[in-house]
Amino acid sequence: MNEHLHNAAHQLELASNSCHYIAEAIERHSAPTQRRTGQAPAPAHASPANVSGSGAAHTR
């Protein structure tokens, strides 16, 4: 059972990192549009990994 939980935690960490990278790419892609239209940038949100308080190390 411990192995299954470890694998699930690893998969969740990989999914979290993937979402983070995708969100950064979208943000970079939309940044020039925001500057041209005079819109304020969206507020920064805490990542789910930081909110969970799991203490797991993340590689970025």
CNS distance restraints for C-alpha pairs under 8 A (distance, minus, plus):
assign (resid   1 and name CA) (resid   5 and name CA) 6.34 0.50 0.50
assign (resid   2 and name CA) (resid   6 and name CA) 6.07 0.50 0.50
assign (resid   3 and name CA) (resid   7 and name CA) 6.12 0.50 0.50
assign (resid   4 and name CA) (resid   8 and name CA) 6.11 0.50 0.50
assign (resid   5 and name CA) (resid   9 and name CA) 6.11 0.50 0.50
assign (resid   6 and name CA) (resid  10 and name CA) 6.19 0.50 0.50
assign (resid   7 and name CA) (resid  11 and name CA) 6.17 0.50 0.50
assign (resid   8 and name CA) (resid  12 and name CA) 6.18 0.50 0.50
assign (resid   9 and name CA) (resid  13 and name CA) 6.21 0.50 0.50
assign (resid  10 and name CA) (resid  14 and name CA) 6.27 0.50 0.50
assign (resid  11 and name CA) (resid  15 and name CA) 6.17 0.50 0.50
assign (resid  12 and name CA) (resid  16 and name CA) 6.05 0.50 0.50
assign (resid  13 and name CA) (resid  17 and name CA) 6.20 0.50 0.50
assign (resid  13 and name CA) (resid  58 and name CA) 7.76 0.50 0.50
assign (resid  14 and name CA) (resid  18 and name CA) 6.16 0.50 0.50
assign (resid  15 and name CA) (resid  19 and name CA) 6.18 0.50 0.50
assign (resid  16 and name CA) (resid  20 and name CA) 6.19 0.50 0.50
assign (resid  16 and name CA) (resid  48 and name CA) 7.49 0.50 0.50
assign (resid  16 and name CA) (resid  49 and name CA) 7.23 0.50 0.50
assign (resid  17 and name CA) (resid  21 and name CA) 6.26 0.50 0.50
assign (resid  17 and name CA) (resid  60 and name CA) 7.56 0.50 0.50
assign (resid  18 and name CA) (resid  22 and name CA) 6.18 0.50 0.50
assign (resid  19 and name CA) (resid  23 and name CA) 6.02 0.50 0.50
assign (resid  20 and name CA) (resid  24 and name CA) 6.22 0.50 0.50
assign (resid  20 and name CA) (resid  47 and name CA) 7.72 0.50 0.50
assign (resid  21 and name CA) (resid  25 and name CA) 6.20 0.50 0.50
assign (resid  22 and name CA) (resid  26 and name CA) 6.22 0.50 0.50
assign (resid  23 and name CA) (resid  27 and name CA) 6.09 0.50 0.50
assign (resid  24 and name CA) (resid  28 and name CA) 6.12 0.50 0.50
assign (resid  25 and name CA) (resid  29 and name CA) 6.05 0.50 0.50
assign (resid  26 and name CA) (resid  30 and name CA) 6.08 0.50 0.50
assign (resid  27 and name CA) (resid  31 and name CA) 5.92 0.50 0.50
assign (resid  28 and name CA) (resid  32 and name CA) 7.79 0.50 0.50
assign (resid  30 and name CA) (resid  34 and name CA) 6.47 0.50 0.50
assign (resid  31 and name CA) (resid  35 and name CA) 6.43 0.50 0.50
assign (resid  31 and name CA) (resid  41 and name CA) 7.74 0.50 0.50
assign (resid  32 and name CA) (resid  36 and name CA) 6.35 0.50 0.50
assign (resid  33 and name CA) (resid  37 and name CA) 6.30 0.50 0.50
assign (resid  34 and name CA) (resid  38 and name CA) 5.96 0.50 0.50
assign (resid  34 and name CA) (resid  39 and name CA) 5.09 0.50 0.50
assign (resid  34 and name CA) (resid  40 and name CA) 6.94 0.50 0.50
assign (resid  34 and name CA) (resid  41 and name CA) 6.85 0.50 0.50
assign (resid  35 and name CA) (resid  39 and name CA) 6.47 0.50 0.50
assign (resid  35 and name CA) (resid  40 and name CA) 7.90 0.50 0.50
assign (resid  46 and name CA) (resid  50 and name CA) 6.35 0.50 0.50
assign (resid  46 and name CA) (resid  51 and name CA) 6.54 0.50 0.50
assign (resid  47 and name CA) (resid  51 and name CA) 6.40 0.50 0.50
assign (resid  48 and name CA) (resid  52 and name CA) 6.08 0.50 0.50
assign (resid  49 and name CA) (resid  53 and name CA) 7.04 0.50 0.50
assign (resid  49 and name CA) (resid  54 and name CA) 7.23 0.50 0.50
assign (resid  50 and name CA) (resid  54 and name CA) 7.76 0.50 0.50
